[in-house]
Amino acid sequence: MKSTDEKIHIYAWAERFLYLGPSTKTSSHRNHAATWLIAREGKLRVTLASGGVIENQAIYLPSEVEYATDLASSSIAALFWEPESTSFQRALAHIENVPRGFACTHANRGELVKLYEFDTTRDEADELLARIFGFARLQGNQPAFVDTRINAALAFLRDSPQAYDSIEALSARVYLSPSRFAHLFKKVVGVPVRRYVLWLKMRRALDLAIAGDSLTTAALSAGFSDSAHLSRSVRAMMGIAPEFLFRQRERLVIHQ
């Protein structure tokens, strides 16, 4: 029987994705998701595109910040969080006016062990993450924005990212001109439409692969041209290839 340390644990919410398992060295990349990283033991080392280096047991990287990670000496937890979600906005209230990347001085590493227990649920993980990182218990996955037109576009994209055709077609759905829609979308969400759609397609493909689809089937279902297109996109946005996660599928523990 393998120990829990040898397993890869995955918790997936609509707006968050938590990975617990071995670390890997990543290439420099920009992730749409805001990211919390924490080492089970020792420290992590992150290099920002500016050349700055952060070393700590827990590190926060805001959305769209370019960085690379070194191989850690222990397993890690990596929480990827969509910045336009209500739950993230609640978390952000606790970390305003901070540098573009910083060490989390309040991380409670002792709670990590419970996330590796096989019967821990997503709701229980939600409470554990709140204690680990020091923010209030967070729930909810609806967009935090009040512009109903952008909310309608986000709802469509979340439901069917593979159905995205063009900014012209999407803007027509919400009765805006393409130029006005592109401006509002970037202002509200923080990234251009195409980059956000790429993030949603990647999440959809990873969810399908976690559920048991092959990478090729998951890639096609999510709207990628093939598995190589998916691999390039994941590497560009997360610094690693998806094969790292799914090479040994029997090691995955999916928490419902």
FENBELHU-V457513 format. One record per residue. N is the residue number from 1. RES is the residue in one small letter. PHI is phi in degrees with one decimal (NA if undefined). D_CENTER is the distance of its C-alpha to the mean C-alpha in Angstrom with 1 decimal. Layout:
[[N;RES;PHI;D_CENTER] [N;RES;PHI;D_CENTER]]
This chain:
[[1;m;NA;30.4] [2;k;-73.8;27.4] [3;s;-76.0;26.1] [4;t;-63.9;22.8] [5;d;-63.5;22.0] [6;e;-89.8;22.2] [7;k;-93.1;19.7] [8;i;-110.6;16.0] [9;h;-100.0;14.6] [10;i;-125.6;11.8] [11;y;-118.2;11.1] [12;a;-127.9;9.4] [13;w;-102.0;10.1] [14;a;-64.3;10.3] [15;e;-118.2;7.9] [16;r;-138.8;5.8] [17;f;-144.5;5.2] [18;l;-114.5;7.6] [19;y;-113.4;9.3] [20;l;-129.3;12.8] [21;g;170.3;15.2] [22;p;-64.7;16.8] [23;s;-85.8;15.4] [24;t;-147.2;16.0] [25;k;-74.9;17.1] [26;t;-111.6;14.9] [27;s;-77.0;16.4] [28;s;-65.6;15.9] [29;h;-154.6;13.0] [30;r;-117.2;11.3] [31;n;-109.0;7.6] [32;h;-62.2;7.4] [33;a;-72.8;4.6] [34;a;-71.6;6.7] [35;t;-132.5;6.6] [36;w;-107.5;9.3] [37;l;-121.5;11.1] [38;i;-145.9;14.3] [39;a;-88.9;17.1] [40;r;-66.2;19.1] [41;e;-141.8;22.2] [42;g;70.2;23.1] [43;k;-127.0;21.0] [44;l;-104.2;18.1] [45;r;-131.0;18.9] [46;v;-122.7;16.8] [47;t;-110.9;18.7] [48;l;-80.2;18.0] [49;a;-60.6;19.3] [50;s;-71.3;22.1] [51;g;101.3;23.3] [52;g;-66.5;22.5] [53;v;-121.6;21.6] [54;i;-117.5;19.9] [55;e;-128.0;20.9] [56;n;-170.6;20.3] [57;q;-69.6;19.2] [58;a;-137.8;16.1] [59;i;-138.1;14.4] [60;y;-113.2;12.3] [61;l;-122.5;11.1] [62;p;-63.3;11.0] [63;s;-56.3;9.5] [64;e;68.0;11.4] [65;v;-85.4;13.1] [66;e;-84.6;14.2] [67;y;-157.5;14.4] [68;a;-133.5;15.2] [69;t;-115.8;15.3] [70;d;-88.1;18.5] [71;l;-66.9;19.0] [72;a;-85.8;19.2] [73;s;-83.8;22.3] [74;s;-140.4;20.7] [75;s;-65.3;17.8] [76;i;-131.7;14.6] [77;a;-113.5;11.9] [78;a;-129.1;8.3] [79;l;-106.8;6.3] [80;f;-105.1;2.7] [81;w;-133.5;4.7] [82;e;-69.5;6.3] [83;p;-70.7;9.3] [84;e;-86.4;11.9] [85;s;-78.9;11.8] [86;t;-61.2;14.8] [87;s;-62.8;13.3] [88;f;-68.3;11.4] [89;q;-59.3;14.7] [90;r;-66.0;16.5] [91;a;-66.6;14.7] [92;l;-61.1;15.3] [93;a;-60.6;18.9] [94;h;-90.9;19.1] [95;i;-132.6;17.9] [96;e;-72.5;19.8] [97;n;58.4;21.9] [98;v;-113.0;20.1] [99;p;-61.0;19.9] [100;r;-67.4;17.1] [101;g;-153.7;15.9] [102;f;-154.2;17.6] [103;a;-81.5;18.5] [104;c;-87.1;17.9] [105;t;-78.5;21.5] [106;h;-101.5;21.2] [107;a;-61.9;18.9] [108;n;-103.4;20.7] [109;r;-71.1;20.2] [110;g;-63.6;22.8] [111;e;-77.9;20.7] [112;l;-59.2;18.3] [113;v;-58.3;21.1] [114;k;-70.4;20.9] [115;l;-70.3;17.3] [116;y;-88.9;18.9] [117;e;-78.5;21.6] [118;f;-63.4;21.7] [119;d;-96.5;22.6] [120;t;-70.1;20.0] [121;t;-91.2;18.6] [122;r;-64.4;15.4] [123;d;-62.4;17.7] [124;e;-66.8;19.0] [125;a;-63.6;15.6] [126;d;-58.3;15.0] [127;e;-67.4;18.3] [128;l;-64.6;17.7] [129;l;-61.9;14.5] [130;a;-61.9;16.7] [131;r;-73.6;19.5] [132;i;-63.8;17.5] [133;f;-104.2;16.2] [134;g;83.0;19.1] [135;f;-107.8;18.0] [136;a;-62.3;19.5] [137;r;-59.1;18.4] [138;l;-115.8;15.8] [139;q;-143.1;15.9] [140;g;107.4;15.7] [141;n;-133.2;13.4] [142;q;-81.8;15.8] [143;p;-56.9;15.6] [144;a;-86.9;17.3] [145;f;-90.5;19.5] [146;v;-101.1;23.1] [147;d;-72.8;23.8] [148;t;-64.2;24.5] [149;r;-69.3;24.5] [150;i;-70.1;21.0] [151;n;-60.5;19.9] [152;a;-64.9;21.9] [153;a;-65.4;20.2] [154;l;-63.4;16.7] [155;a;-62.7;18.0] [156;f;-63.8;19.5] [157;l;-66.8;16.5] [158;r;-64.0;14.2] [159;d;-74.2;17.2] [160;s;-144.0;18.1] [161;p;-60.9;16.0] [162;q;-69.7;18.4] [163;a;-87.3;21.3] [164;y;-62.4;20.5] [165;d;-110.5;23.6] [166;s;-160.3;24.2] [167;i;-66.6;23.8] [168;e;-65.0;27.4] [169;a;-67.6;27.0] [170;l;-69.0;24.0] [171;s;-65.1;25.9] [172;a;-64.5;29.0] [173;r;-60.1;27.2] [174;v;-111.2;26.9] [175;y;60.6;30.3] [176;l;-128.4;29.2] [177;s;-70.8;30.3] [178;p;-55.4;27.7] [179;s;-68.5;28.2] [180;r;-66.6;27.9] [181;f;-62.8;24.8] [182;a;-60.4;23.1] [183;h;-64.2;24.1] [184;l;-64.5;23.0] [185;f;-61.8;19.6] [186;k;-63.9;18.8] [187;k;-65.7;20.4] [188;v;-81.7;18.5] [189;v;-89.3;14.9] [190;g;100.5;15.1] [191;v;-138.8;14.7] [192;p;-63.1;17.2] [193;v;-56.8;17.2] [194;r;-60.3;16.9] [195;r;-69.1;13.8] [196;y;-66.1;12.1] [197;v;-61.9;13.7] [198;l;-60.7;12.5] [199;w;-60.6;8.8] [200;l;-65.4;10.1] [201;k;-63.6;12.3] [202;m;-62.5;9.9] [203;r;-60.5;8.1] [204;r;-62.0;11.7] [205;a;-63.4;13.0] [206;l;-65.6;10.9] [207;d;-61.8;11.8] [208;l;-66.8;15.4] [209;a;-66.4;15.5] [210;i;-61.7;14.6] [211;a;-73.2;17.3] [212;g;126.0;19.7] [213;d;-68.4;20.0] [214;s;-68.6;20.7] [215;l;-62.0;18.4] [216;t;-65.4;21.1] [217;t;-64.2;21.4] [218;a;-62.8;17.6] [219;a;-62.6;17.5] [220;l;-66.0;20.6] [221;s;-65.5;19.7] [222;a;-85.7;16.5] [223;g;103.1;18.7] [224;f;-85.5;18.6] [225;s;-70.8;22.0] [226;d;-167.5;21.7] [227;s;-66.7;19.7] [228;a;-66.7;20.4] [229;h;-62.5;18.8] [230;l;-61.1;15.5] [231;s;-60.5;15.8] [232;r;-63.4;16.5] [233;s;-67.3;13.5] [234;v;-64.6;11.0] [235;r;-63.7;13.1] [236;a;-68.1;13.2] [237;m;-95.8;9.6] [238;m;-125.4;8.6] [239;g;84.4;12.2] [240;i;-134.4;13.1] [241;a;-86.8;14.5] [242;p;-62.9;13.4] [243;e;-59.1;16.8] [244;f;-57.4;15.9] [245;l;-81.6;14.1] [246;f;-109.7;16.7] [247;r;-61.5;19.8] [248;q;-124.4;21.1] [249;r;-60.9;19.9] [250;e;-68.3;22.4] [251;r;-84.5;20.5] [252;l;-76.7;17.6] [253;v;-118.9;17.8] [254;i;-99.1;16.0] [255;h;-95.0;16.3] [256;q;-94.3;17.4]]
